[in-house]
Structures are given as structure tokens and as C-alpha cells.
Amino acid sequence: LYYTGLFHKNDISGDILSPVLTFIAFYYAFRGYFLDEKEKKFKIAGFCISAGILGWFICDLLWGISTLLLNTDPEANLFITYGYSSINLFILVFLFVSGYSKIRRWNKMQFFLDLMIITVCTALFAWVFVFDRKIERAMLLQSDPVSMLSLFSDIIIYAWTSLLIFSTRKVREPLYVYVVAAGGILFAVVDFIYYYEYFYGKYEPNSLLDGGYVLAFFIIGASGIMRSRTRIRVAVETGNAVNKWFFGKEVLFFLVPVIFIVYKGTQTPYFYILLASITVYYVFTNYTQSN
């Protein structure tokens, strides 16, 4: 019903159903990552991810009250607009607290290589597709510090989540780990697109873009359900775990230059920068994993 309303641009159904669905996602995230968690450190992380979704629910609820009952412009309410932006901080704390203990055990060289390639891919993607290789578009961020911080936090969320996935070598993580990572990455991507549309005056409330936020929270909530039903909570982790061969998760990095070819062609110098970076990454990753 919610997505049907978005598709038909029905603002009333969007304003009513969005907070309802977000609250459902909050309940299952709170239950799976906070109530059912025994370890204090991960309980703090669970509280943060739950508080982030709950904050979004409160902002959605206030948005609906403003439009449906008060007939006021919710975008003029700084509490609502800044409230949406603050959700990024809760997700960041969740990722750092839940992922730090894992990263301490990892191979430092492999961690650096993964960090390098993810940073290069993310930075070039943002520069080419978001700012269209124009410095004046990037300078627009200076006019809105809150939006600038939110964009940087989206990049960190995307990079950190990718590190937690790609830097895990030959380790069987529970399925809910990959599901919550998918929800976090989807949130970062959707939020990045939102700020792109916001800066260029293309954003429309209760569009399919808003549905992307709800879907991200629902995926996180679903991972909370899966976590509650997972008996083995902690995967076996070894700092020197290796792949059988380097053609594993890393093959996804080849999708980045493919996207550049499809949308920008091979003439752009950024394509060759990507190709060189990925080649260096594969060579040193193969060496690191073999040793």
C-alpha cells in the first residue's frame, strides 16, 4: 500500500504509512540488537541503531502532523530537517562499536588495501557522477554545513560497511550481518541521492526516494529478526584468515570501471585511474593473502 501510494504520488498515504512502517522496523531492530543482546558493548551498538530508526519515526510523525493537521510546511521546521540528518550519527556509532573489535584482529596490510580501493572508488564516483567534475558544485556544500556533514557521514557509512564485508576473509559470518550491512549501504546511497536532488532543487517529498529510506530501515529490522533467531552469535574470527583465491568478493570492484564505461565511456581519465588502482589492489591483495 505504501509503495503504491508513492508510485501514484499520494502524499496522504505516504505521510500516514511511512511512520507506521518505520516504527515496525524500529521494534524489530530494538528487539534483535538491544533486548536480545547480552554483551554490553553490542548492546550500546544496538541501542544506537534502534534510536536512529526511532528518531526517523519521530521526524516522519511530525512531518505527517504538519502536513495533514497543521497545514504547515514541515521543511521549514528545523527540528524535523536536522532531526533527519542526525540519524547518520547513530548509524555511524553502531558501525564503529560493532565493527571495531573485528577490525583489531584483521591483517593490517589487507585492511589498508581494502580501505584504499574503497576510498578511491567512492571518491571518483562522487566526483564524476554527483559533482560532474565541477569544483563549483562541490563548493555548494559550504553553504550548508549540516548537509555537508551528512554527506561525509554517508561516505563513511558506505566505506566502513564495505570494509566490514570485503575485509572479512574466509570467515563465515551469520546471515544477519550481511543483511544489516545491505540496509546500511542502501541508507547511505539513498541519503547521498537525496542531498544531490536537494542541492539541485529536484527533491519531491513522498517520492520513491523516501521509499528507499523505509526499505533500508525495514532491511535492518529484518536483520534484527534474523539475529534473534540466530543461535551462533559470533563467527569464528582469525586475523590471518585467507581466501582460496583472490577472485572472491573483490571481483565486485570490477563493476566500477564497467559503470564508468557505460555512462562516461573510456575517454575519461578517471577510468584509467580506476583501472590502475584496481590492478595494484589485486596484485598486492594476492601477495598479502598468499603470505
Disulfide bonds with the S-S distance in Angstrom:
none
